[in-house]
């Protein structure tokens, strides 16, 4: 099955760029993890909120919060 590449673009022949299934899954995971909730107009809950943790002080609680956000977002949006 042919999947559209993300971000959308055109190849050298002027056709829509496609990708293999493994790269497509990677693209989907990146979209979920790097999208902030509220960023998408028609899906304001979409995303993980992971980027909001970037400047938090490093600790075991931060690691647990990051893991919970990643696990929850991937389960919610990719299953």
N, C-alpha and C positions, 0 to 999 in steps of 0.2 A: 504494500500500500504506500502511495506517495503522500508525504506530508509537506505542507507549506513551511518554509523556513521562517524563523523569527530573528530579527525584525524583518518585516515584509520587504521584499526587494526584487530586483530583476537580475537574471544571469546574463552572460555575454551575448546570448542570442536574442535577448529582449523578452524572454518568457519569464513567468513567475518562478522565483527561486524555490527549489524543493530541497528536502533533507531526508536523511535516513531515519528510521524509527528511534535509534539510540540518541541521536542528536535532538530529535523532536522532544523526547522525554526530558532531556537536560534543559531545553528551552522552556518547557512547562514549569519545571522546578524553579528555574531562575525567575520566571515571571511571578510566581507565588511569593518567593522569598524576598525579592527586591521591590515589591509593590507595597506602598504604605496604605493602610486602610483609609478610605476616603479619597484616594487618588483617582479611582475610576468612577465616572459619572453614573453609569447604570448599575454598578455593583459596588456600592460604597463599603461593604464589609469585606470585599476581596483583599487579600494580602496577609502578611504576617506581622507587620509592625516591628520587624527585626532591626531595621535601621535606627529605630529609636533607642536601641540599647548600645549604640556604638560608643558614646562618651560616658557611659556608666563606669564606676570603678570596678576593677576586676575582683571577683569573689566567687565563692561557691554558689551563692544565691543567684548571681548573674548567670553563671553557667546553667543552673537549673531553669531559670526563667527563659533563657535563649533556647534550650532544648525543648521546653514545653511549647514555646511559640512555634518553633519549626515543626515539631511533631503534629501539633494541633492544626496548623495551617495546611500542611501537606495532606493530612487525613481528610480535612474538610473539603478542600478544593480539588484534589486529584483522585478521589475514590468514587 
